[in-house]
Amino acid sequence: MAAPEPFRIHVSDDDLTDLRQRLQRARVPDQVGAGQSDPNGAWAYGTDKAALQDYVSHWLTKFDWRQQEAKLNAVPQFTLQVNGLKTHFIHQRSKDTAAIPLLLVHGWPGSFVEFMKLLPLLKKFHVVAPSIPGYGFSEAPKEPGASVVFMAEQLTELMRLLGYTHYVAQGGDWGSIITTQVAGRYPERCVALHLNMCAAIPSTISDFVQVALTMPSWSKEEWDAVRRTQYFMKYETGYQKIQGTKPQTLGYGLNDSPVGLLAWILEKFQSWSDSHGQRPDAPGGSGLTMDEILTNVMIYWSSQSITSSCRLYYETLGLHPSHKEPLQLQPGGLLGGKGEVFPRDFQPPRRRDGSRSRLLDCFGRSFRSYVAVPTGVIWSKAEIIKVPRKVAELRYNIKHWYAPPKGGHFFAFEQPELMAKDLNHFFFEVIDFPTCVQTAPARSSTSQMPLLGATAMVALLVAAVALRLRRSRL
């Protein structure tokens, strides 16, 4: 078995010169609605021109990549062949004899950069923080079909190759979905789970009925969270449709233009972070800086991985008719794809030949299994996908639920101290790792269920009516 090879980031001087020239030659389009924002504080038309130009100026005149590169290289990084793909990862070992192995997984449009402020605070963990295959410095899959299931299998194998027979996992965004797959498929290895985006949707008739009956007991905060999720799905998921259907077309532009790449990513940091409607780097906002955001963008730019990163949406959501086979997922990780909720006009999609799409598999048969390992959740203030705890408990063995006073979708990046505190609390105080290892549930195969029928659709209708009644009372 090959040993991990030490890895250092180095962007050549020629590449940096080319980047500078592209930034200087950038053609920024006109803008209408400058300064306008939507009810959630997101830029109304997309990335604000003035903010973008300020970032480009900072990138050209103040941002020091060599300094950021040195900071990144100060943490132990490696590459290892995992099922034929060269996989990049941070491997920070603890000196604590009782340290717990932790698989720490990022999402999109993030990277391992999200964890740079968190890593020094995780002294009681052996941290393995990989770049998802196709992201950053991890080799991209060469064949179609590399969905979240593929990613979960790759990262499970990475942990095995590193000698970790038992470990815990943490994730947000795609990381939450991938680690859910790891814990659901290999509960005898990944014995506990921590999420900062807990997106779960009921899938059985019983689940729908339970949700409908418990709606009147939801707190005001939970109702507000459901409305926020609905708003996000209605107005903020255009990127999902593009990346889920034509990632290659989008990639040509983003891979060739650093300003275009910055605009595409910056908008997500503004609208998904706890920025209070301001720029993500504004004082008193998300807690992020221009240098941190540009360093994250540089990972995509220098590795030319934006296109392959977007393909994860195509392979997982199955929005394109080329997907013929159902996607077999373990429970809980998605709300109808990556965060979808049932809209008012929802109809179970079928192709012309009568076959079902992958998206319907996410609704109809993918989430019946239960993630039995102990699960902790950060229910952050400005998270884009939030479900009430009782809904999450239908899919996860929830043992811990923390609603911090601040923080958004990029919680580890925005609030590293709060994240570290909660990880230590959950994994060392709420649960007992040796006990989790001894009592780990046996692996179960992916269960399937029939298509949602009339009864389930009636349950959905009941839920919608209950929601409307609740709105009328508030």
Backbone torsions as a table, in degrees:
resi	resn	phi	psi	omega
1	MET	NA	128.6	-178.0
2	ALA	-68.0	145.1	178.0
3	ALA	-88.5	151.7	175.9
4	PRO	-58.6	141.0	178.1
5	GLU	-101.4	129.8	176.6
6	PRO	-56.4	144.3	-175.9
7	PHE	-132.3	136.0	174.3
8	ARG	-127.9	139.4	177.9
9	ILE	-81.0	132.4	173.2
10	HIS	-150.1	112.8	174.5
11	VAL	-93.9	126.5	-174.5
12	SER	-65.7	156.2	176.7
13	ASP	-60.4	-37.4	179.0
14	ASP	-62.2	-41.4	179.4
15	ASP	-66.9	-37.0	177.9
16	LEU	-68.9	-36.7	175.7
17	THR	-64.9	-42.9	177.7
18	ASP	-61.6	-41.7	178.3
19	LEU	-61.1	-46.2	-179.1
20	ARG	-60.2	-42.3	-179.8
21	GLN	-64.5	-39.7	178.4
22	ARG	-65.8	-40.7	178.3
23	LEU	-63.7	-40.0	-179.2
24	GLN	-69.7	-30.7	-177.4
25	ARG	-91.8	2.1	-173.2
26	ALA	-58.3	139.1	175.0
27	ARG	-105.2	107.1	-179.0
28	VAL	-93.3	128.0	-175.5
29	PRO	-74.0	173.1	176.2
30	ASP	-71.6	174.9	-176.6
31	GLN	-146.7	143.2	167.7
32	VAL	-120.6	160.2	178.5
33	GLY	68.7	30.7	-179.8
34	ALA	-57.9	131.7	178.6
35	GLY	84.8	-6.9	179.9
36	GLN	-79.3	146.8	177.4
37	SER	-137.4	161.0	178.8
38	ASP	-86.7	177.1	-177.0
39	PRO	-58.3	-22.8	178.0
40	ASN	-91.5	1.0	178.0
41	GLY	91.9	-0.1	179.1
42	ALA	-76.0	150.1	176.1
43	TRP	-56.0	125.1	-169.5
44	ALA	-62.8	-43.9	-176.1
45	TYR	-98.6	0.8	-173.1
46	GLY	114.2	-165.1	-173.4
47	THR	-53.8	125.5	-179.1
48	ASP	-66.5	133.2	-175.0
49	LYS	-63.0	-44.4	-178.7
50	ALA	-63.4	-42.1	178.4
51	ALA	-63.7	-42.8	-179.6
52	LEU	-62.2	-45.4	-179.3
53	GLN	-64.3	-34.6	176.9
54	ASP	-65.1	-41.9	177.8
55	TYR	-65.1	-41.6	179.6
56	VAL	-63.8	-42.0	177.2
57	SER	-61.5	-42.8	178.4
58	HIS	-63.9	-40.9	179.4
59	TRP	-59.3	-41.0	-176.2
60	LEU	-77.8	-37.7	-167.4
61	THR	-110.6	-23.7	-173.8
62	LYS	-123.7	-28.8	-176.8
63	PHE	-70.7	126.1	-178.7
64	ASP	-109.2	97.5	-177.7
65	TRP	-64.3	-39.5	-178.7
66	ARG	-60.9	-36.1	176.9
67	GLN	-66.5	-43.9	178.7
68	GLN	-67.4	-37.8	178.0
69	GLU	-60.7	-41.6	178.5
70	ALA	-64.9	-40.1	177.2
71	LYS	-61.6	-43.6	179.6
72	LEU	-64.6	-40.0	-178.4
73	ASN	-74.7	-6.9	177.7
74	ALA	-76.3	-14.6	176.2
75	VAL	-98.5	147.2	-175.7
76	PRO	-71.5	114.0	-179.6
77	GLN	-116.7	149.2	-176.9
78	PHE	-144.8	167.0	167.1
79	THR	-129.5	152.5	-179.2
80	LEU	-153.2	139.5	175.4
81	GLN	-72.7	119.5	179.2
82	VAL	-122.5	109.7	-177.5
83	ASN	50.6	40.9	175.4
84	GLY	88.0	-2.6	179.4
85	LEU	-113.2	131.3	177.6
86	LYS	-72.6	115.9	-172.5
87	THR	-113.0	129.4	179.7
88	HIS	-94.6	141.5	178.6
89	PHE	-159.8	152.3	168.4
90	ILE	-88.3	137.6	176.5
91	HIS	-132.9	94.7	-178.5
92	GLN	-103.1	107.8	-178.4
93	ARG	-87.6	142.7	179.3
94	SER	-91.5	152.9	173.5
95	LYS	-86.5	-9.5	-179.1
96	ASP	-72.6	126.6	-178.2
97	THR	-68.0	-20.0	179.1
98	ALA	-102.3	19.6	-177.2
99	ALA	-63.2	146.6	179.7
100	ILE	-104.7	131.7	174.4
101	PRO	-67.0	130.8	-176.6
102	LEU	-126.8	119.8	172.3
103	LEU	-89.2	115.9	-172.9
104	LEU	-115.8	115.9	-169.2
105	VAL	-122.5	129.0	-179.5
106	HIS	-84.3	-173.7	177.9
107	GLY	-136.0	-156.7	177.5
108	TRP	-113.8	139.6	0.5
109	PRO	-93.5	44.8	178.9
110	GLY	-93.5	-166.8	179.8
111	SER	-166.5	-174.6	177.6
112	PHE	-62.4	-15.9	176.5
113	VAL	-58.1	-30.0	178.8
114	GLU	-56.6	-23.6	-172.9
115	PHE	-101.6	2.7	-174.0
116	MET	-62.7	-37.4	178.4
117	LYS	-80.4	-20.3	-178.8
118	LEU	-82.4	-37.0	-172.6
119	LEU	-54.2	-44.2	-179.7
120	PRO	-64.5	-15.9	-177.9
121	LEU	-92.4	-4.8	-176.3
122	LEU	-103.7	58.9	-174.6
123	LYS	-75.4	-14.6	-178.2
124	LYS	-101.3	15.1	-179.4
125	PHE	-129.5	146.1	162.8
126	HIS	-87.2	104.7	-171.6
127	VAL	-93.7	127.7	169.8
128	VAL	-116.8	110.6	-177.7
129	ALA	-118.9	91.8	-176.8
130	PRO	-80.9	157.0	162.0
131	SER	-84.5	123.7	178.6
132	ILE	-53.7	138.2	176.6
133	PRO	-49.4	126.8	-176.4
134	GLY	93.3	-1.8	177.7
135	TYR	-115.7	139.7	175.2
136	GLY	54.4	-126.2	-172.7
137	PHE	-97.6	13.5	172.6
138	SER	-92.1	133.0	-179.0
139	GLU	-58.5	140.2	-179.5
140	ALA	-81.9	144.2	174.0
141	PRO	-57.5	143.3	-175.4
142	LYS	-96.7	-10.9	-177.8
143	GLU	-123.1	156.2	176.4
144	PRO	-63.4	158.3	173.9
145	GLY	104.4	4.8	-176.2
146	ALA	-81.9	77.5	-179.1
147	SER	-87.8	-170.9	177.1
148	VAL	-63.8	-27.8	176.2
149	VAL	-64.8	-45.1	176.6
150	PHE	-58.4	-45.5	-178.9
151	MET	-63.1	-40.9	178.6
152	ALA	-62.5	-41.6	178.7
153	GLU	-64.4	-40.4	179.3
154	GLN	-63.0	-44.6	-177.0
155	LEU	-74.1	-31.3	173.5
156	THR	-62.8	-42.3	178.6
157	GLU	-67.5	-37.7	176.3
158	LEU	-57.4	-46.0	180.0
159	MET	-63.6	-37.6	178.1
160	ARG	-64.4	-44.6	-179.2
161	LEU	-64.1	-29.2	178.3
162	LEU	-81.7	-2.5	174.8
163	GLY	90.8	12.7	179.8
164	TYR	-94.1	106.8	179.9
165	THR	-83.7	-26.0	177.4
166	HIS	-137.5	138.8	-177.0
167	TYR	-162.0	175.0	174.6
168	VAL	-119.2	169.7	-176.7
169	ALA	-141.0	152.7	176.3
170	GLN	-140.5	141.5	178.9
171	GLY	-159.5	155.7	171.6
172	GLY	-133.2	157.5	-178.4
173	ASP	55.4	-134.1	177.4
174	TRP	-56.4	-31.6	179.2
175	GLY	-59.9	-35.7	178.6
176	SER	-68.6	-35.6	-178.7
177	ILE	-74.5	-40.9	178.9
178	ILE	-67.2	-44.8	179.8
179	THR	-67.9	-30.1	172.6
180	THR	-61.7	-40.9	177.2
181	GLN	-64.0	-41.7	179.0
182	VAL	-61.0	-49.1	-178.0
183	ALA	-68.4	-35.4	179.9
184	GLY	-72.9	-35.0	-177.3
185	ARG	-87.8	-31.0	-176.1
186	TYR	-130.5	59.8	-177.7
187	PRO	-66.3	-18.9	177.7
188	GLU	-78.0	-12.2	176.7
189	ARG	-107.2	-56.4	177.4
190	CYS	-87.6	97.1	-165.7
191	VAL	-93.5	-3.9	175.7
192	ALA	-157.9	156.0	-171.4
193	LEU	-138.9	142.1	176.2
194	HIS	-133.6	129.4	-175.1
195	LEU	-127.2	143.7	169.4
196	ASN	-115.8	13.2	161.8
197	MET	-143.1	99.1	-177.2
198	CYS	-99.1	94.5	-177.4
199	ALA	-108.9	109.7	-178.0
200	ALA	-137.1	143.7	177.4
201	ILE	-130.0	138.4	177.2
202	PRO	-66.0	145.8	-176.0
203	SER	-123.7	-23.2	-178.5
204	THR	-98.6	162.4	178.2
205	ILE	-57.8	-42.9	178.6
206	SER	-59.3	-41.1	179.2
207	ASP	-60.4	-46.6	-178.0
208	PHE	-62.0	-42.6	180.0
209	VAL	-63.7	-43.4	179.5
210	GLN	-60.6	-42.8	179.9
211	VAL	-63.6	-46.0	-178.9
212	ALA	-60.8	-39.9	-177.4
213	LEU	-73.0	-27.2	-177.6
214	THR	-93.3	-6.1	-178.8
215	MET	-54.3	-42.4	-179.4
216	PRO	-60.5	-20.1	-178.4
217	SER	-92.4	-3.9	179.5
218	TRP	-65.5	145.4	179.1
219	SER	-74.5	165.0	176.7
220	LYS	-59.2	-39.4	178.8
221	GLU	-62.2	-37.5	179.7
222	GLU	-70.8	-38.4	175.9
223	TRP	-65.0	-40.7	176.7
224	ASP	-61.5	-38.3	179.3
225	ALA	-65.6	-40.7	178.2
226	VAL	-63.5	-42.3	178.3
227	ARG	-64.0	-39.6	178.2
228	ARG	-62.5	-41.5	178.5
229	THR	-64.2	-43.8	178.3
230	GLN	-61.9	-40.7	178.6
231	TYR	-62.6	-45.2	179.5
232	PHE	-58.7	-45.4	-176.7
233	MET	-68.4	-30.2	-178.9
234	LYS	-79.7	-38.0	-170.9
235	TYR	-115.2	-12.8	-170.5
236	GLU	-122.3	18.8	-175.5
237	THR	-116.0	18.8	175.9
238	GLY	-58.2	-37.3	179.4
239	TYR	-60.5	-35.3	179.1
240	GLN	-63.4	-41.8	-177.9
241	LYS	-66.8	-39.5	179.2
242	ILE	-68.7	-52.9	-177.9
243	GLN	-68.9	-24.6	179.7
244	GLY	-85.3	-7.1	-179.6
245	THR	-125.1	-39.7	-176.9
246	LYS	-136.6	58.7	-178.1
247	PRO	-63.2	-32.0	-177.6
248	GLN	-66.0	-42.6	179.8
249	THR	-62.0	-45.8	177.6
250	LEU	-60.7	-39.5	-175.0
251	GLY	-62.1	-32.6	-179.7
252	TYR	-58.7	-42.4	-179.5
253	GLY	-72.9	-45.9	-176.5
254	LEU	-68.8	-33.6	-179.0
255	ASN	-75.5	-20.4	-175.8
256	ASP	-99.8	-22.1	-176.0
257	SER	-121.2	112.3	178.4
258	PRO	-65.2	-30.4	178.1
259	VAL	-70.8	-40.7	175.7
260	GLY	-62.7	-42.1	178.1
261	LEU	-62.3	-45.4	178.7
262	LEU	-60.5	-45.1	-179.1
263	ALA	-61.1	-42.2	-178.0
264	TRP	-64.7	-39.4	-177.7
265	ILE	-84.0	-40.8	-177.0
266	LEU	-59.0	-40.3	179.9
267	GLU	-57.8	-37.7	179.3
268	LYS	-69.7	-37.5	178.0
269	PHE	-68.6	-29.9	177.3
270	GLN	-74.6	-44.1	-173.3
271	SER	-86.9	-21.8	-176.9
272	TRP	-100.5	-18.5	179.6
273	SER	-86.3	171.8	177.9
274	ASP	-86.3	66.4	-173.2
275	SER	-95.3	-2.7	178.6
276	HIS	58.2	33.5	178.6
277	GLY	80.1	1.8	179.2
278	GLN	-97.6	-177.3	169.6
279	ARG	-63.8	149.2	-177.4
280	PRO	-63.5	-22.2	-179.6
281	ASP	-95.9	4.9	-177.9
282	ALA	-67.5	145.5	177.4
283	PRO	-57.8	136.8	-179.4
284	GLY	76.0	10.5	-178.2
285	GLY	-97.7	-124.2	-171.8
286	SER	-73.2	-21.2	-175.0
287	GLY	96.9	-0.1	179.8
288	LEU	-94.0	156.7	178.1
289	THR	-115.3	163.8	176.9
290	MET	-60.9	-41.3	-179.4
291	ASP	-62.4	-40.6	-179.4
292	GLU	-65.5	-42.8	-179.9
293	ILE	-67.6	-41.8	178.7
294	LEU	-67.7	-33.2	175.9
295	THR	-63.7	-41.2	176.6
296	ASN	-63.3	-42.8	177.3
297	VAL	-62.0	-38.4	-179.8
298	MET	-62.8	-30.9	177.0
299	ILE	-61.9	-44.7	178.1
300	TYR	-67.2	-42.0	-176.8
301	TRP	-67.6	-50.1	-174.7
302	SER	-68.5	-29.5	-179.6
303	SER	-93.9	-7.3	-176.6
304	GLN	51.6	48.3	-174.5
305	SER	-109.9	6.2	-176.0
306	ILE	-64.2	-38.8	-178.2
307	THR	-66.7	-47.2	179.9
308	SER	-66.4	-31.2	177.1
309	SER	-66.7	-38.9	179.7
310	CYS	-67.5	-26.8	-178.3
311	ARG	-64.4	-20.1	178.4
312	LEU	-61.1	-32.1	176.4
313	TYR	-67.2	-43.9	179.1
314	TYR	-60.2	-47.6	-173.9
315	GLU	-72.7	-27.8	-175.9
316	THR	-94.3	-45.5	-175.9
317	LEU	-73.4	-29.9	178.0
318	GLY	62.0	38.0	-179.3
319	LEU	-77.2	-17.7	-176.2
320	HIS	-93.4	141.5	-176.7
321	PRO	-66.5	-7.6	177.8
322	SER	-68.9	-15.9	178.8
323	HIS	-76.9	113.8	-176.7
324	LYS	-101.2	-30.8	-174.2
325	GLU	-102.3	144.0	178.2
326	PRO	-67.3	142.4	178.5
327	LEU	-86.0	122.1	-177.2
328	GLN	-92.0	105.3	-179.0
329	LEU	-111.9	154.6	169.0
330	GLN	-84.6	174.3	-167.5
331	PRO	-70.9	160.2	157.5
332	GLY	82.9	-28.8	-165.2
333	GLY	-69.8	-27.7	-174.3
334	LEU	-121.6	153.5	169.5
335	LEU	-106.2	80.2	-179.1
336	GLY	65.6	78.9	-171.4
337	GLY	81.4	-135.9	177.3
338	LYS	-100.5	69.1	174.0
339	GLY	108.6	5.1	-175.4
340	GLU	-74.8	146.1	171.6
341	VAL	-115.1	163.3	179.5
342	PHE	-70.7	112.6	174.8
343	PRO	-72.7	169.2	-176.2
344	ARG	-61.3	-33.5	-177.7
345	ASP	-97.6	24.3	-176.3
346	PHE	-62.9	130.7	171.6
347	GLN	-131.5	132.4	-179.6
348	PRO	-56.4	119.3	-175.1
349	PRO	-74.4	139.9	173.0
350	ARG	-136.4	151.4	175.5
351	ARG	-81.8	170.9	-178.6
352	ARG	-61.7	-29.6	179.5
353	ASP	-83.4	4.1	176.9
354	GLY	90.0	-6.9	-179.3
355	SER	-77.2	160.7	-177.6
356	ARG	-93.0	153.1	179.9
357	SER	-92.5	166.0	176.6
358	ARG	-62.9	-33.8	-179.5
359	LEU	-60.8	-40.7	178.4
360	LEU	-68.0	-32.5	175.0
361	ASP	-59.6	-35.3	177.4
362	CYS	-62.6	-34.5	179.3
363	PHE	-84.0	-46.5	-163.1
364	GLY	-92.2	-28.6	-173.6
365	ARG	-144.2	2.6	-172.7
366	SER	-86.6	-25.0	-167.3
367	PHE	-117.0	23.8	-178.4
368	ARG	-71.3	-35.8	-179.8
369	SER	-66.7	158.4	-173.7
370	TYR	-112.6	132.4	174.4
371	VAL	-79.0	103.1	-169.2
372	ALA	-85.1	-15.7	-177.9
373	VAL	-72.0	149.9	178.2
374	PRO	-56.0	133.6	-174.2
375	THR	-128.3	133.4	174.2
376	GLY	-112.1	146.3	-175.1
377	VAL	-131.5	133.4	165.5
378	ILE	-98.3	116.4	-177.7
379	TRP	-101.9	77.3	-167.6
380	SER	-73.2	156.4	-172.7
381	LYS	-55.5	-47.1	-173.2
382	ALA	-111.3	26.0	177.1
383	GLU	-63.5	144.3	-175.8
384	ILE	-81.3	-28.1	179.1
385	ILE	-122.0	113.8	-178.3
386	LYS	-137.2	132.1	175.4
387	VAL	-121.2	152.1	176.3
388	PRO	-60.7	155.0	-176.8
389	ARG	-59.1	-40.7	-178.2
390	LYS	-63.3	-30.4	175.3
391	VAL	-71.1	-44.9	179.1
392	ALA	-60.7	-34.7	-178.7
393	GLU	-68.4	-17.3	174.5
394	LEU	-71.3	-18.8	-175.3
395	ARG	-117.5	-22.8	-176.1
396	TYR	-129.3	153.2	174.3
397	ASN	-85.5	76.2	-173.4
398	ILE	-70.1	122.8	176.8
399	LYS	-116.0	-11.8	-175.0
400	HIS	-154.0	135.4	-176.9
401	TRP	-141.4	112.5	-175.0
402	TYR	-119.4	123.8	177.8
403	ALA	-110.2	90.0	-176.5
404	PRO	-70.7	159.2	-177.6
405	PRO	-76.2	-12.1	-179.3
406	LYS	-151.4	165.7	179.7
407	GLY	116.9	150.4	-179.1
408	GLY	-127.4	-150.6	-173.5
409	HIS	-63.5	-34.5	-179.4
410	PHE	-95.6	59.8	-165.7
411	PHE	-61.6	-44.4	-179.5
412	ALA	-63.6	-34.0	179.8
413	PHE	-75.0	-41.3	-176.2
414	GLU	-80.2	-42.5	-173.4
415	GLN	-131.6	66.5	-176.3
416	PRO	-60.9	-35.0	-179.5
417	GLU	-66.3	-44.0	178.3
418	LEU	-65.7	-38.1	178.0
419	MET	-63.6	-47.9	-179.2
420	ALA	-61.0	-42.4	179.7
421	LYS	-61.3	-41.8	-178.2
422	ASP	-73.3	-36.0	176.8
423	LEU	-62.9	-45.0	178.5
424	ASN	-64.2	-41.7	-179.9
425	HIS	-63.6	-48.1	-175.8
426	PHE	-68.5	-50.3	-172.8
427	PHE	-78.1	-19.0	-178.2
428	PHE	-115.6	-15.5	-178.0
429	GLU	-120.0	-44.9	-179.7
430	VAL	-71.3	-44.0	179.3
431	ILE	-117.8	167.6	176.0
432	ASP	-119.2	113.5	-173.8
433	PHE	-57.9	-48.2	179.0
434	PRO	-58.7	-37.3	177.9
435	THR	-66.6	-39.9	177.6
436	CYS	-61.0	-38.4	178.1
437	VAL	-64.5	-44.7	-177.2
438	GLN	-68.9	-32.5	-174.9
439	THR	-106.9	15.3	-176.9
440	ALA	-58.1	133.7	178.6
441	PRO	-66.6	153.4	178.3
442	ALA	-72.3	153.8	178.2
443	ARG	-65.6	137.1	177.4
444	SER	-121.1	148.1	178.7
445	SER	-75.0	160.0	178.5
446	THR	-67.1	118.3	179.2
447	SER	-84.1	157.7	180.0
448	GLN	-128.2	157.1	178.1
449	MET	-138.6	160.2	179.7
450	PRO	-66.0	169.0	175.3
451	LEU	-57.8	148.7	175.5
452	LEU	-62.0	126.9	-178.6
453	GLY	-102.7	-162.0	-175.2
454	ALA	-62.8	-39.0	-178.0
455	THR	-61.2	-42.2	179.4
456	ALA	-66.0	-38.0	178.9
457	MET	-66.6	-35.5	174.9
458	VAL	-63.2	-41.8	178.2
459	ALA	-60.8	-39.1	176.0
460	LEU	-62.2	-40.9	178.7
461	LEU	-62.5	-42.5	177.4
462	VAL	-60.1	-42.9	179.5
463	ALA	-62.7	-41.4	179.8
464	ALA	-64.6	-41.2	178.7
465	VAL	-63.8	-43.8	178.8
466	ALA	-60.4	-39.5	178.8
467	LEU	-64.2	-43.2	-179.5
468	ARG	-64.2	-42.0	178.0
469	LEU	-62.5	-42.2	-179.9
470	ARG	-62.4	-41.8	178.8
471	ARG	-61.2	-39.5	-177.6
472	SER	-67.6	-23.6	-178.9
473	ARG	-85.8	-21.2	-176.5
474	LEU	-87.6	NA	NA
